Amino acid sequence: MRKIPLIVVCGPTASGKTALAVSLAKIFNCEIVSADSMQIYKQMQIATAKPTPEEQQNIKHHLIDFLEPDEDFSVADYVRLAKDCIEKIYYSGKTPLLCGGTGLYISSLVDNISFDDTCASTELRRELSDLAKEKGGEYLLEMLSAFDPETASRLHPNNITRIIRAIEVYRVSGITMSEAVSNSRHESPYDTCMIGITCYDRSKLYDRINLRVDRMMEAGLLDEAKAVLSNPRLKTAYQAIGYKELKRYFDNEASLEECIQSLKMSTRRYAKRQLTWFRRDERINWLYTDLIGSVQGLTEAAAQIIRDSGIVKVKAVENQ
């Protein structure tokens, strides 16, 4: 049985993934499946940097803006829904394109990792959740680092759900999340071509991040954060970079400028963790925004890599 061709565009935040994915989708007749753990939620538009209405106008996007922020959503849930989207896209005659920066989503899907409930403990999860509320994500991340530094190095302190899950797996099974994932891999149903996008000069990426935060503030992030944080049901909001940092301003614990600088720092740290994750995957073909210089140049380079990979057997359709 022929594997389903799957184009993957991945990389750290603010690297230009969305623009590249949209450009490639026009060339290869694609629909885009998001691989972002925060863009799945409704309401959180600006903080999660969802594709703009213009970007979604001609290219259909999946797994964006469909879940209420108070709903739980696991990696297993993501893999199940993403697989379904990819199959429907492929059998409709188009090419699926996976785009995002959540490494765990991408690797779990591409490497066909199976999930079960053998490493689950509701009581332990509740205990860890209470501990997170009392002492914060940094404390839990330090706990995780003591026995699974590999997983801890790839997680942001705001990502409480993933940290708790990694601790839970180890406490219940005695093996680390990294080992559990490795043991759960099966043959992939996809023939993938993976494109990574970042900046060769790390400082250039950080400049892009700082500029993105400034633009988010101009676009109304402060009002969005206030609306989201004022709703006690939106527990997931505390995992999204942007809200937690601005909460200190609303609580009169810091000035707005201090919170903006904290947001920029948190985002830069998150980008570093994303790169740590993606750099481990030797299948990724890296392109550098600062060296190539334009979306058109990046698109041409990425399109050539995809053609050379041979995964798209049918002649590409250009919808420009």
N, C-alpha and C positions, 0 to 999 in steps of 0.2 A: 504494500500500500504506500503510495507516494505521500511524503510528508508535506505538511502545509507550509508554504513559504511565509516567513515572518521577518519583516524589517524592524529593527530595534534602534531607536534613537535615545541615548541616555547621557547622563553627565550631571554635574553639580548645578545647583540653583543659579539662575542669572547667566547661564552660559550661552543661551540662545537656542535651546532645544525646540521650543514650540515653533519658532519661525522656520527653522530647518525642516521640521517634520511636515509643516503645512506645504512648504515648497516641494518637498519630495513626494508628498501625497498627490500633488497636481501632476507630477511627471509619471508616477507609477500607478495611477488610478487606485489610490488607497483610501481607506477609512482609518481613522486614528483611534486607538484604544489607549486611554490614559493609564499610566503606572505611577500615580501620585497618591499617597495615603491620605492627603488632606483635601485634594480637589474633588474627592468623592462626595463631600458634604455640601449641603445647601447653605445659603446665606453667607458663607465665608469666601466672598468673591475676591477682594483685594489682597488680603493677607496670604492667600494661597496661590496668587498669580495665575488664575484660571485663564485659558485662552479667551481672547476678546470675541465679542459677537462677530466682528469683521473676520477674524481668523477662522471662526466656525461657519461662516456664511456659505462657503462653497464646499467645505470638507466636513463630512459627518464625523463627530466625536462621540466616543462611548465612555462610560464609567466616569462621567463628570457631573457633579451637581445633582445627584440622585438620592442621597441619603440624608436623613435628618441628623443634625449634630449630636443628638442624645442617643443615637442608636449605636450599638456595638457592631464592629466589623472586623473580622479576623483576616489573616493572610490566606487561610483556607477559603474564606468567602470570596476574597478577591480572585484567587486562582480559578475557582469554579465559574464565576461570572465572566472573567476574561477569556477563558477557554470557549465559553459559549459564544461570546462576541466574535472571537477570531474565526470560529467555524462558520458562523452566519455570514461574515464578511467574505470569506474565501468562497463559499458555495454560492454566493450571489454574483460571483465573477470578478470580485475586486481583490486587492492585495491588502492584508492587514498590516498596520504599522503601529508598533508599540512605542509609546513615548512617555518618558518620565524620569524622575530622579530617586524613586524609592527602590533601592537596590534589592531589598528582600522580596518585593513584589516581582521584580523582573527575573531574578534568579530562580525563585520558586516556580514561576510559570515556564520559563525557558528550559529549566532542568527537570521539569515534570516531577516536582517533589510532592509526595503524598503526605496527607495530614490525618491524624486520628486523635482520639481523646485519651489515649493511654497515659499521657503525661499531664493530666489535668487534675486540679484540686481546687474546688470552689472555695473551700475554707481558707486555704493558703492564699489564694488570689485576693480574697476579701481582707485578710490580714495585711498583705503587702500594700493593698490600696489604701488602707487606713494609715499605714506607715508613711506612704507617699504624701498624704494630706498633712501629716504631722511634721515630717522632716524634709519633704521635697524630693524632686527627681535626682538631684546631685547625690543625695545620700543613697538612694537605691542603686544608682549607677556605680557608686563605689563598692557597694555590696556585690554587685555582679562582677566587677573587675577582679575581685578577690579569687574567683574560681573560673571565670570565663572572660579574660581580658580581650580576647579576639572579638567576641560579640560586643562587648562594652565599648570598644574603640569605634564601633560603627554606629552607635546609637546616640541620639541627642538627649540631654536630661529632660527635655519637655516630653519626650516620647514614652510616657509612663506605661502605656499599654504594652509596648514591645519589651520594655525593661522587665516588667512584672512577668511576662510570659517566659522570658529567658531564665529568670530566677526560678520560676515554677517548674520548668522542664528539668533543671538541674536538681532541685530539691526532691522531685518525685521520682526521677529515673536514675539519677546519679551520673548522667552524661550531660555535656554542655550542649547548648543550642547548636553550635557549629557542628558538633559530632552528630546530633540528631538529624540535622539537615542533610549532612553527607550520607548518612545511612538510609535516607528516605528517597534518594534520587532514583529515577527510572528513565528508560529511554525516552527521549523527547519526541513528541509528535510533530515538531517543527523543524524546518530547514531554515536556519536563521542567518541573517547578516546583521552584525551589531556595529553601529556607528556611535562612537563616543565624542562628545564635544566639550571642550574646556578652553582655557587659555594656557599657552606654554609658560608665560610669565605669571606666576601666582598673584603677583600684585595687581596685574591687569584684571584678573577675575574679581579680586576684592574691590577694585574701583567700580566694576560693573555692579557688584552687590550694593555698594554704598549709593550709587546712582539710582538703583532700583528702589531702595528704601525711601530715598527722597521723593521719587515719583509716586510711590505708594501713599506717602503722607499727603502729597498734593492731590491725589485722587480721592482722598477721604478715608484713609485707614483709621484715623482717630475716631471718627464717628462710627465706623463699622465696628471697631473694637468695643466702643462704649455700648453699642446695641447688643452685641454678642455676649459680652461679659455681664450685662445686666440681667440676663436670662439664666437662672440657676440650673435649668435643665440642660444647658449646652456644655456638658462636662468635657466634650472632645475639644472645645475651643482652647483649653489650657495646653493642649499638645501642639497647637499651631504656633509657630514662631511669629511673633507680632503682637498677639493679644497679651500674653503673660508679661512681656516687657513693658507694654503700655499700661497695664493694670496698676503699676506702681505710681504712675502719674495720677490716675483716677483716685487712688488711695492717699494722695498727698505725701507719698514717700520719696518722690524724686521729681525734678523738673522735667518738662517735656523734652528738652534738649538732651538731658541725661538718659532718658528712656529711649530716645532715637539712637543715641550712640550705643546703648546696650543692645538694641535691636540689630544694628549693623554688626556688632561683635558676635551676637548669637548666630546670625545668618552666615557670617564668615566661618565660624566654627562648624556649622552644619555642612557647609560646602566642603570643608576639609574632610569631614567624616564620610561624605558621599564619595569623594575621590579615593579615600582609603579603601572603600568597598569596591568600587569599579576597577581600580588599578589591579586588583587581584585576578580579574578575568582576562585571560590572554586572547580571548576571541574578539575583544573589542578593537575596532579600527579607530584610532584617535585622530581627530581633526582639531586644529587650534585656531580659534577665532581671531586672536591677536596677530597671528602670522598670515592668515589668509585674507582677513580684512573686510569681507563683505558677505552678506547672506547668499548672493549669487555665486560667489566663489566657493563658499562652503557647500552649496547645493550641487554645483558641478562636480566637486571632488567626491562628495558622498554618493552621488548618482553613479559615478564611474566605479566606485567600490562595489556598489550593489550589482551593477551589470557584470563586473568581473567575477562576482561570487557565483553567478549562474542560478541563483534561487528563483528569479523571476523568469520562468520559461517562456511565457507569452510575451510578445512584443509590447513594450510599455505604451500606455495611452497618455498623451499629454493633453491636459485639460486647460491649458492657458489660453 
